[in-house]
Amino acid sequence: MVTTGRPRERRLIEFTDRQGRPVRFRPAATGAGLGLDLGAQVPVVHLPEQPESARAFTRRHRLSRIVGLLTGGVLFLGAAVPATLTR
């Protein structure tokens, strides 16, 4: 569940692990359009032994990481190819 509400602050997600202990974390991906409204239910994934490794498991959060890596790769290749061809 999303539990904090200032618009420019990263949201805080809270869940309970298998032992019933509360775990809180802030998602790595932030920004407009990621769908973390106050009080919303958010799917979370983590390793069973490491609830502190939790991640928000929404489609938008997964795609934001992929799009970021793809954009970085294209920019790198865009700079590397001309530098190599001008040698």
C-alpha positions in Angstrom: 0.0 0.0 0.0 1.3 3.5 -0.8 1.5 5.5 2.4 2.9 8.9 1.9 1.4 11.8 0.0 3.4 14.8 -0.9 3.3 15.2 -4.6 7.1 15.8 -5.1 8.2 13.3 -2.6 8.9 9.7 -3.6 6.1 7.4 -2.4 6.6 5.0 0.4 5.4 1.4 -0.1 4.6 -0.7 2.9 3.8 -4.5 3.1 4.2 -7.3 5.5 6.6 -10.2 4.9 5.9 -13.9 5.5 6.8 -13.5 9.2 4.3 -10.7 9.5 6.9 -8.0 10.0 6.1 -4.6 8.3 8.6 -3.6 5.5 8.7 -0.2 4.0 10.6 1.0 0.9 10.7 3.7 -1.7 10.5 2.6 -5.3 13.6 3.2 -7.4 11.6 4.6 -10.4 9.7 7.8 -9.7 7.9 10.3 -11.8 4.6 11.3 -13.2 2.4 8.6 -14.6 3.8 5.7 -12.6 0.5 5.1 -10.9 1.3 5.4 -7.2 -1.7 7.1 -5.8 -2.0 7.5 -2.1 -3.6 4.4 -0.6 -3.3 2.4 -3.8 -2.6 -1.4 -3.7 0.7 -2.0 -5.5 2.1 -5.5 -6.4 5.5 -6.1 -4.8 8.1 -8.8 -5.5 11.1 -9.7 -3.4 13.3 -12.7 -2.5 11.7 -14.8 0.3 14.7 -14.4 2.5 15.3 -10.7 1.7 12.1 -8.6 2.0 14.4 -5.5 2.0 15.1 -6.2 -1.7 11.5 -5.5 -2.6 10.5 -3.8 -5.8 7.2 -2.4 -7.1 6.0 -4.8 -9.8 3.7 -2.7 -11.9 4.0 -2.7 -15.7 5.0 1.0 -15.7 7.8 0.4 -13.2 9.2 -2.5 -15.2 9.0 -0.5 -18.5 10.7 2.6 -17.0 13.9 0.7 -16.3 13.9 -1.0 -19.8 13.2 2.3 -21.6 16.0 4.0 -19.6 18.5 1.3 -20.4 17.5 1.3 -24.1 17.8 5.0 -24.3 21.2 5.0 -22.7 22.4 2.2 -25.1 21.1 4.2 -28.2 22.9 7.3 -27.0 26.1 5.4 -26.4 26.0 3.8 -29.8 25.1 7.1 -31.4 28.3 8.6 -30.0 30.5 5.5 -30.5 29.8 4.8 -34.1 30.7 8.3 -35.5 33.8 8.3 -33.3 34.9 5.0 -34.7 34.2 5.9 -38.3 36.2 9.2 -38.2 39.4 7.4 -37.2 
